């Protein structure tokens, strides 16, 4: 996919930086989140307004989703889940601005996110259950344990693949369709596609975040 103009790509060319556009736009997303966090927390008040009011609503929504999905025990993982949600959402929405590129339309970014979820899931499981975590892979019937072990291992190894490809496919596909419409009819036709892009951005953020919570919650549960 070739964009007619990428603002940060032009800057990196002038500075002779040999990095991909997904890296430079990931830095931009990080900078946006840092600035928004600073603006929301620099003058906290009991009666919130402006950016503080917006971020309190967002944080409250994520916290409620974590409590519903993972229970009270899941609140310990709020920083991780909230970071996933905010980072992915801003990445997705960034692609709707002409001259900008969504880092989540690059498979490298999504694999990094998915592997973080994959590794943390098993770290949490081992930390919670110790050696007994192996029971999660053995199934409920003892004589089926060898077969269930193979099936569960394949299932767990497929998780980062499915997480990364789902997000990549949706964001990359939307970028391609939007670029085609912009090339054919550059004025009004892309507007419905951009509105649909907003919906896709929120849905894909919700799906990735929800699956991450489900995987971690599964590692926290007692095996039966």
MODELLER restraints for C-alpha pairs under 7 A, 6 or more apart:
rsr = mdl.restraints
at = mdl.atoms
rsr.add(forms.Gaussian(group=physical.xy_distance, feature=features.Distance(at['CA:1:A'], at['CA:176:A']), mean=6.70, stdev=0.5))
rsr.add(forms.Gaussian(group=physical.xy_distance, feature=features.Distance(at['CA:5:A'], at['CA:99:A']), mean=5.52, stdev=0.5))
rsr.add(forms.Gaussian(group=physical.xy_distance, feature=features.Distance(at['CA:6:A'], at['CA:99:A']), mean=4.51, stdev=0.5))
rsr.add(forms.Gaussian(group=physical.xy_distance, feature=features.Distance(at['CA:6:A'], at['CA:100:A']), mean=5.69, stdev=0.5))
rsr.add(forms.Gaussian(group=physical.xy_distance, feature=features.Distance(at['CA:7:A'], at['CA:99:A']), mean=5.46, stdev=0.5))
rsr.add(forms.Gaussian(group=physical.xy_distance, feature=features.Distance(at['CA:7:A'], at['CA:100:A']), mean=6.52, stdev=0.5))
rsr.add(forms.Gaussian(group=physical.xy_distance, feature=features.Distance(at['CA:8:A'], at['CA:24:A']), mean=6.71, stdev=0.5))
rsr.add(forms.Gaussian(group=physical.xy_distance, feature=features.Distance(at['CA:9:A'], at['CA:21:A']), mean=6.16, stdev=0.5))
rsr.add(forms.Gaussian(group=physical.xy_distance, feature=features.Distance(at['CA:22:A'], at['CA:103:A']), mean=4.51, stdev=0.5))
rsr.add(forms.Gaussian(group=physical.xy_distance, feature=features.Distance(at['CA:22:A'], at['CA:106:A']), mean=6.36, stdev=0.5))
rsr.add(forms.Gaussian(group=physical.xy_distance, feature=features.Distance(at['CA:25:A'], at['CA:101:A']), mean=6.63, stdev=0.5))
rsr.add(forms.Gaussian(group=physical.xy_distance, feature=features.Distance(at['CA:25:A'], at['CA:102:A']), mean=7.00, stdev=0.5))
rsr.add(forms.Gaussian(group=physical.xy_distance, feature=features.Distance(at['CA:25:A'], at['CA:103:A']), mean=6.07, stdev=0.5))
rsr.add(forms.Gaussian(group=physical.xy_distance, feature=features.Distance(at['CA:26:A'], at['CA:103:A']), mean=5.87, stdev=0.5))
rsr.add(forms.Gaussian(group=physical.xy_distance, feature=features.Distance(at['CA:29:A'], at['CA:90:A']), mean=6.52, stdev=0.5))
rsr.add(forms.Gaussian(group=physical.xy_distance, feature=features.Distance(at['CA:29:A'], at['CA:91:A']), mean=6.39, stdev=0.5))
rsr.add(forms.Gaussian(group=physical.xy_distance, feature=features.Distance(at['CA:39:A'], at['CA:51:A']), mean=6.61, stdev=0.5))
rsr.add(forms.Gaussian(group=physical.xy_distance, feature=features.Distance(at['CA:40:A'], at['CA:51:A']), mean=5.08, stdev=0.5))
rsr.add(forms.Gaussian(group=physical.xy_distance, feature=features.Distance(at['CA:40:A'], at['CA:52:A']), mean=4.26, stdev=0.5))
rsr.add(forms.Gaussian(group=physical.xy_distance, feature=features.Distance(at['CA:40:A'], at['CA:55:A']), mean=6.73, stdev=0.5))
rsr.add(forms.Gaussian(group=physical.xy_distance, feature=features.Distance(at['CA:41:A'], at['CA:52:A']), mean=6.73, stdev=0.5))
rsr.add(forms.Gaussian(group=physical.xy_distance, feature=features.Distance(at['CA:62:A'], at['CA:82:A']), mean=6.46, stdev=0.5))
rsr.add(forms.Gaussian(group=physical.xy_distance, feature=features.Distance(at['CA:63:A'], at['CA:78:A']), mean=6.76, stdev=0.5))
rsr.add(forms.Gaussian(group=physical.xy_distance, feature=features.Distance(at['CA:66:A'], at['CA:74:A']), mean=6.20, stdev=0.5))
rsr.add(forms.Gaussian(group=physical.xy_distance, feature=features.Distance(at['CA:66:A'], at['CA:75:A']), mean=6.69, stdev=0.5))
rsr.add(forms.Gaussian(group=physical.xy_distance, feature=features.Distance(at['CA:67:A'], at['CA:74:A']), mean=6.43, stdev=0.5))
rsr.add(forms.Gaussian(group=physical.xy_distance, feature=features.Distance(at['CA:67:A'], at['CA:75:A']), mean=6.70, stdev=0.5))
rsr.add(forms.Gaussian(group=physical.xy_distance, feature=features.Distance(at['CA:69:A'], at['CA:213:A']), mean=6.89, stdev=0.5))
rsr.add(forms.Gaussian(group=physical.xy_distance, feature=features.Distance(at['CA:69:A'], at['CA:214:A']), mean=6.97, stdev=0.5))
rsr.add(forms.Gaussian(group=physical.xy_distance, feature=features.Distance(at['CA:70:A'], at['CA:213:A']), mean=6.65, stdev=0.5))
rsr.add(forms.Gaussian(group=physical.xy_distance, feature=features.Distance(at['CA:70:A'], at['CA:217:A']), mean=5.38, stdev=0.5))
rsr.add(forms.Gaussian(group=physical.xy_distance, feature=features.Distance(at['CA:81:A'], at['CA:209:A']), mean=6.53, stdev=0.5))
rsr.add(forms.Gaussian(group=physical.xy_distance, feature=features.Distance(at['CA:84:A'], at['CA:209:A']), mean=6.59, stdev=0.5))
rsr.add(forms.Gaussian(group=physical.xy_distance, feature=features.Distance(at['CA:85:A'], at['CA:205:A']), mean=5.90, stdev=0.5))
rsr.add(forms.Gaussian(group=physical.xy_distance, feature=features.Distance(at['CA:85:A'], at['CA:209:A']), mean=5.94, stdev=0.5))
rsr.add(forms.Gaussian(group=physical.xy_distance, feature=features.Distance(at['CA:88:A'], at['CA:205:A']), mean=5.82, stdev=0.5))
rsr.add(forms.Gaussian(group=physical.xy_distance, feature=features.Distance(at['CA:89:A'], at['CA:201:A']), mean=6.14, stdev=0.5))
rsr.add(forms.Gaussian(group=physical.xy_distance, feature=features.Distance(at['CA:89:A'], at['CA:202:A']), mean=6.39, stdev=0.5))
rsr.add(forms.Gaussian(group=physical.xy_distance, feature=features.Distance(at['CA:89:A'], at['CA:205:A']), mean=5.58, stdev=0.5))
rsr.add(forms.Gaussian(group=physical.xy_distance, feature=features.Distance(at['CA:91:A'], at['CA:102:A']), mean=5.02, stdev=0.5))
rsr.add(forms.Gaussian(group=physical.xy_distance, feature=features.Distance(at['CA:91:A'], at['CA:103:A']), mean=5.75, stdev=0.5))
rsr.add(forms.Gaussian(group=physical.xy_distance, feature=features.Distance(at['CA:91:A'], at['CA:104:A']), mean=6.12, stdev=0.5))
rsr.add(forms.Gaussian(group=physical.xy_distance, feature=features.Distance(at['CA:92:A'], at['CA:102:A']), mean=5.50, stdev=0.5))
rsr.add(forms.Gaussian(group=physical.xy_distance, feature=features.Distance(at['CA:92:A'], at['CA:104:A']), mean=6.42, stdev=0.5))
rsr.add(forms.Gaussian(group=physical.xy_distance, feature=features.Distance(at['CA:92:A'], at['CA:201:A']), mean=5.06, stdev=0.5))
rsr.add(forms.Gaussian(group=physical.xy_distance, feature=features.Distance(at['CA:93:A'], at['CA:198:A']), mean=6.51, stdev=0.5))
rsr.add(forms.Gaussian(group=physical.xy_distance, feature=features.Distance(at['CA:93:A'], at['CA:201:A']), mean=6.05, stdev=0.5))
rsr.add(forms.Gaussian(group=physical.xy_distance, feature=features.Distance(at['CA:94:A'], at['CA:100:A']), mean=6.30, stdev=0.5))
rsr.add(forms.Gaussian(group=physical.xy_distance, feature=features.Distance(at['CA:94:A'], at['CA:101:A']), mean=6.44, stdev=0.5))
rsr.add(forms.Gaussian(group=physical.xy_distance, feature=features.Distance(at['CA:94:A'], at['CA:102:A']), mean=5.44, stdev=0.5))
rsr.add(forms.Gaussian(group=physical.xy_distance, feature=features.Distance(at['CA:95:A'], at['CA:101:A']), mean=4.74, stdev=0.5))
rsr.add(forms.Gaussian(group=physical.xy_distance, feature=features.Distance(at['CA:95:A'], at['CA:102:A']), mean=4.40, stdev=0.5))
rsr.add(forms.Gaussian(group=physical.xy_distance, feature=features.Distance(at['CA:96:A'], at['CA:194:A']), mean=6.30, stdev=0.5))
rsr.add(forms.Gaussian(group=physical.xy_distance, feature=features.Distance(at['CA:103:A'], at['CA:109:A']), mean=6.30, stdev=0.5))
rsr.add(forms.Gaussian(group=physical.xy_distance, feature=features.Distance(at['CA:104:A'], at['CA:110:A']), mean=5.95, stdev=0.5))
rsr.add(forms.Gaussian(group=physical.xy_distance, feature=features.Distance(at['CA:104:A'], at['CA:167:A']), mean=6.89, stdev=0.5))
rsr.add(forms.Gaussian(group=physical.xy_distance, feature=features.Distance(at['CA:104:A'], at['CA:168:A']), mean=6.04, stdev=0.5))
rsr.add(forms.Gaussian(group=physical.xy_distance, feature=features.Distance(at['CA:104:A'], at['CA:171:A']), mean=6.49, stdev=0.5))
rsr.add(forms.Gaussian(group=physical.xy_distance, feature=features.Distance(at['CA:105:A'], at['CA:168:A']), mean=5.18, stdev=0.5))
rsr.add(forms.Gaussian(group=physical.xy_distance, feature=features.Distance(at['CA:105:A'], at['CA:171:A']), mean=4.96, stdev=0.5))
rsr.add(forms.Gaussian(group=physical.xy_distance, feature=features.Distance(at['CA:105:A'], at['CA:172:A']), mean=4.50, stdev=0.5))
rsr.add(forms.Gaussian(group=physical.xy_distance, feature=features.Distance(at['CA:106:A'], at['CA:168:A']), mean=6.32, stdev=0.5))
rsr.add(forms.Gaussian(group=physical.xy_distance, feature=features.Distance(at['CA:107:A'], at['CA:164:A']), mean=6.77, stdev=0.5))
rsr.add(forms.Gaussian(group=physical.xy_distance, feature=features.Distance(at['CA:107:A'], at['CA:168:A']), mean=5.74, stdev=0.5))
rsr.add(forms.Gaussian(group=physical.xy_distance, feature=features.Distance(at['CA:110:A'], at['CA:164:A']), mean=4.68, stdev=0.5))
rsr.add(forms.Gaussian(group=physical.xy_distance, feature=features.Distance(at['CA:110:A'], at['CA:167:A']), mean=6.93, stdev=0.5))
rsr.add(forms.Gaussian(group=physical.xy_distance, feature=features.Distance(at['CA:110:A'], at['CA:168:A']), mean=6.61, stdev=0.5))
rsr.add(forms.Gaussian(group=physical.xy_distance, feature=features.Distance(at['CA:111:A'], at['CA:160:A']), mean=6.91, stdev=0.5))
rsr.add(forms.Gaussian(group=physical.xy_distance, feature=features.Distance(at['CA:111:A'], at['CA:164:A']), mean=5.16, stdev=0.5))
rsr.add(forms.Gaussian(group=physical.xy_distance, feature=features.Distance(at['CA:114:A'], at['CA:160:A']), mean=4.73, stdev=0.5))
rsr.add(forms.Gaussian(group=physical.xy_distance, feature=features.Distance(at['CA:114:A'], at['CA:163:A']), mean=5.82, stdev=0.5))
rsr.add(forms.Gaussian(group=physical.xy_distance, feature=features.Distance(at['CA:114:A'], at['CA:164:A']), mean=5.77, stdev=0.5))
rsr.add(forms.Gaussian(group=physical.xy_distance, feature=features.Distance(at['CA:115:A'], at['CA:160:A']), mean=5.77, stdev=0.5))
rsr.add(forms.Gaussian(group=physical.xy_distance, feature=features.Distance(at['CA:117:A'], at['CA:212:A']), mean=6.17, stdev=0.5))
rsr.add(forms.Gaussian(group=physical.xy_distance, feature=features.Distance(at['CA:118:A'], at['CA:160:A']), mean=6.20, stdev=0.5))
rsr.add(forms.Gaussian(group=physical.xy_distance, feature=features.Distance(at['CA:121:A'], at['CA:215:A']), mean=6.36, stdev=0.5))
rsr.add(forms.Gaussian(group=physical.xy_distance, feature=features.Distance(at['CA:121:A'], at['CA:216:A']), mean=4.94, stdev=0.5))
rsr.add(forms.Gaussian(group=physical.xy_distance, feature=features.Distance(at['CA:121:A'], at['CA:219:A']), mean=6.18, stdev=0.5))
rsr.add(forms.Gaussian(group=physical.xy_distance, feature=features.Distance(at['CA:122:A'], at['CA:219:A']), mean=6.80, stdev=0.5))
rsr.add(forms.Gaussian(group=physical.xy_distance, feature=features.Distance(at['CA:124:A'], at['CA:219:A']), mean=6.56, stdev=0.5))
rsr.add(forms.Gaussian(group=physical.xy_distance, feature=features.Distance(at['CA:124:A'], at['CA:220:A']), mean=6.94, stdev=0.5))
rsr.add(forms.Gaussian(group=physical.xy_distance, feature=features.Distance(at['CA:125:A'], at['CA:133:A']), mean=6.01, stdev=0.5))
rsr.add(forms.Gaussian(group=physical.xy_distance, feature=features.Distance(at['CA:125:A'], at['CA:219:A']), mean=4.57, stdev=0.5))
rsr.add(forms.Gaussian(group=physical.xy_distance, feature=features.Distance(at['CA:125:A'], at['CA:220:A']), mean=5.76, stdev=0.5))
rsr.add(forms.Gaussian(group=physical.xy_distance, feature=features.Distance(at['CA:126:A'], at['CA:133:A']), mean=5.73, stdev=0.5))
rsr.add(forms.Gaussian(group=physical.xy_distance, feature=features.Distance(at['CA:128:A'], at['CA:220:A']), mean=6.47, stdev=0.5))
rsr.add(forms.Gaussian(group=physical.xy_distance, feature=features.Distance(at['CA:135:A'], at['CA:223:A']), mean=5.81, stdev=0.5))
rsr.add(forms.Gaussian(group=physical.xy_distance, feature=features.Distance(at['CA:136:A'], at['CA:223:A']), mean=5.33, stdev=0.5))
rsr.add(forms.Gaussian(group=physical.xy_distance, feature=features.Distance(at['CA:137:A'], at['CA:148:A']), mean=6.51, stdev=0.5))
rsr.add(forms.Gaussian(group=physical.xy_distance, feature=features.Distance(at['CA:137:A'], at['CA:149:A']), mean=5.03, stdev=0.5))
rsr.add(forms.Gaussian(group=physical.xy_distance, feature=features.Distance(at['CA:137:A'], at['CA:152:A']), mean=5.42, stdev=0.5))
rsr.add(forms.Gaussian(group=physical.xy_distance, feature=features.Distance(at['CA:138:A'], at['CA:145:A']), mean=4.51, stdev=0.5))
rsr.add(forms.Gaussian(group=physical.xy_distance, feature=features.Distance(at['CA:138:A'], at['CA:148:A']), mean=5.45, stdev=0.5))
rsr.add(forms.Gaussian(group=physical.xy_distance, feature=features.Distance(at['CA:138:A'], at['CA:149:A']), mean=5.17, stdev=0.5))
rsr.add(forms.Gaussian(group=physical.xy_distance, feature=features.Distance(at['CA:139:A'], at['CA:145:A']), mean=5.83, stdev=0.5))
rsr.add(forms.Gaussian(group=physical.xy_distance, feature=features.Distance(at['CA:139:A'], at['CA:148:A']), mean=5.71, stdev=0.5))
rsr.add(forms.Gaussian(group=physical.xy_distance, feature=features.Distance(at['CA:140:A'], at['CA:224:A']), mean=6.11, stdev=0.5))
rsr.add(forms.Gaussian(group=physical.xy_distance, feature=features.Distance(at['CA:163:A'], at['CA:208:A']), mean=6.66, stdev=0.5))
rsr.add(forms.Gaussian(group=physical.xy_distance, feature=features.Distance(at['CA:167:A'], at['CA:204:A']), mean=6.32, stdev=0.5))
rsr.add(forms.Gaussian(group=physical.xy_distance, feature=features.Distance(at['CA:174:A'], at['CA:197:A']), mean=6.92, stdev=0.5))
rsr.add(forms.Gaussian(group=physical.xy_distance, feature=features.Distance(at['CA:178:A'], at['CA:190:A']), mean=6.44, stdev=0.5))
rsr.add(forms.Gaussian(group=physical.xy_distance, feature=features.Distance(at['CA:178:A'], at['CA:193:A']), mean=6.52, stdev=0.5))
rsr.add(forms.Gaussian(group=physical.xy_distance, feature=features.Distance(at['CA:181:A'], at['CA:189:A']), mean=6.82, stdev=0.5))
rsr.add(forms.Gaussian(group=physical.xy_distance, feature=features.Distance(at['CA:181:A'], at['CA:190:A']), mean=5.71, stdev=0.5))
rsr.add(forms.Gaussian(group=physical.xy_distance, feature=features.Distance(at['CA:182:A'], at['CA:190:A']), mean=6.07, stdev=0.5))
